[in-house]
C-alpha cells in the first residue's frame, strides 16, 4: 500500500470508537492511581502501570481486528465459538483458582480468562445463526431452542466455575440479541415466565450459601454489616460522601484507608464517585452513553443483517457490564464480580473490550474501506 492510499484509508477510518474508549480508559487510569497510590503493597501501588501496559496490548489487538473484513468474522464465527467452548472446558479441568473461583488459564506468566473472550465468540455465533433465518419473520419458541443452547452451554460452563455473574451476563447478551432479531410477543412472554420460574428454582436448589447471602445482603446489608454486607455499606458511604463535586483527586478516604475492598476492580466507580461527586460521575456516565448511541447509530446504518446483529451484541457486552457494575456499587443490584468496562483493572477484560471496539470499527470501516 503506497503512502497516498494509506492516507486515504486513514481519512475514511472511523476513530470514534477507539476515541471514546481511550477517554474512558484515561479517566479509569487516573482513578486507579488514586485508589492504589497509598497502598503499602508494592503490587497494588504500581497497578496503574500494569493497566497501561494491558491497554496498549488491547488497542494493538483491537487495531488488528479493525482491519479484518466483516466477511471473515462471518466465515470463522463458529470456529471462534467452538474454540471458546474448548477453553472453558480446559478452565474447569486445568484452570487456576483465585478468589474462590476457577476462571483463569495460565499461559506462561499470563493469566487468560476465557469467559471474557467467550462473550465475543457468542455474539459472532448468534449473529451467524440468526442471519440464516428469514429476517422478515418474527421468531417463535421453536426457533429459539438452538440459539438458547448456543448461549446456554457456555453459560453453564462458566457457572460451574463458579462465576454466576458472568454466566448471567452471557444469557443477558443472548436476550438482547434475540430481542433485536425480532421475537413474537407470545414468545417473549413465555421466555420471561421460564426465566422467572428458573430463577426461583436456581435460588432454591442451585445457589451456594454465600451466593444466597449476597442476595439477602442486597435486600438488607445491615443484617450482616461486618460480613457479607460490609462491601455494599462501604460502597454507599463512599458514593454518598462525594456529594455534588466530590472530595477531589487523591482524596478518597474509603480507598486510602482500605475501607473499600477491591477498590481497583469491582468498586472503582465508588472511588470515582467519592472523589468527583455527582457531576464527575455524570460526565463518566455520559461517555458510556455516547458509546452506546454510537453502537445504535452504526447498527441502524449498516446494510448487512449480520453486521447489525454483531453491533447490537457488542453493545450489549458493554451495556450489561456498565449497568450491573454501577448498579451493584450503588446498592441497586446484588454484588457480583463484574468489571466496569475499560475503567476497572483487568488484562483479560481490557483485551476483550479492545477486540469489541476493533470489530465495531471494522464494521464501520466496511462501509468505506472493504
Steps between C-alpha positions, in 0.01 A plus 500: 500500500656834395497810717212661307267202536597463868416866560166458322424192711580686822272786393213252467592310817245532781698605808190576708476167687868496598476871587218448750671188634822696560317782679336253741829315547696817589243590765520144629879503505508818708236346728710184542800710597293684758351177639836323541769768537507483880514123523789347691477198267747562216286297260198726555699824504613438138180345372417797277827440309396139432160626386662736251708212362185291451328793333777519239455128432121541481523788254757315287279189478193717445677688219580171327136393542386828342677413172344154472207495260159422658471218243781319683321538832202331338719225354676414827218576747421137586872419518550775762199368690627139518849617600336701779309192621822295502675770707213507751524121540878532549439760771287252696760225455829690526405850604663728754291573808476845649249676729309174545438436130678324214496757219851520355743303289872553554701550181853567625486820704160596354164415655228469236131514591320314217154601621577859395589404142206258489261795506633618164497149354139461613396823327664386174339155517153640575531755219588228250215278620235772489605634160426159347133534598244708315578853627144621440335228709454530876649202682291259703589278792617207285745721309652612832598153625829474308621858563414454869724192506774699325487748790407253772796263458770764568283655773482164676876442468569847640253449787681181598811715567313623699458840333128565519528870411671437166262210427201730551658765275546235231127428507417872506712550186303219336171661609586840351618348170190279476267793579670709232460219249120527554305256715129445509341665804365162605855363490627790710231433760574127517876562527443755778287248689764228454769740623292586809436135588862404429623786718293379793614140454862612466483696825341210686711213369791631292664783696770445757447641847731800447314586177169496684652727765592752231136526395376528859771757572386700196151518653636603842878557530472595867406146608867403459677836502842355590472199267322457168342848518828682567593573135156632410489729804849641445429553131188705573692700763764584237240603241298706747803682641591627152186717492487741201863575409689236701796516736756545224762285329705279740260579784293183523501406869321170428778392264803644684388352834413165337138512613391410147628156386571435129517875440704440181253253342136466605474829693693746283181695435453551875847655528432722198169613655667588829771708335301667221146496632175500309629730223809291433297180493249662266786580261625139509150363444462742207809349335345153524171634361684653203658161436163320519335746262792465261438124495128555441569746219733256327251214533240717327715600200677175403338310215580141603289332769804307627688825563200657671448207737871497590491870585202450732676201658821695558304791643323261737836382637589860589147586613438213742844531662449874547144474630568213740828637637362849564176361643669258740732762651198729553306223673249455216613145418674217689879517496659283231855500364448700181744773390400843377601496129852639439481678838568208734836327529534177302702378202254247352216748539694779327598274212139387459367855480787592267400220263134607522605852403713368214217289356256793522756721325548234231126495429490879491802511270346236272263766375801675345812283506410138424 
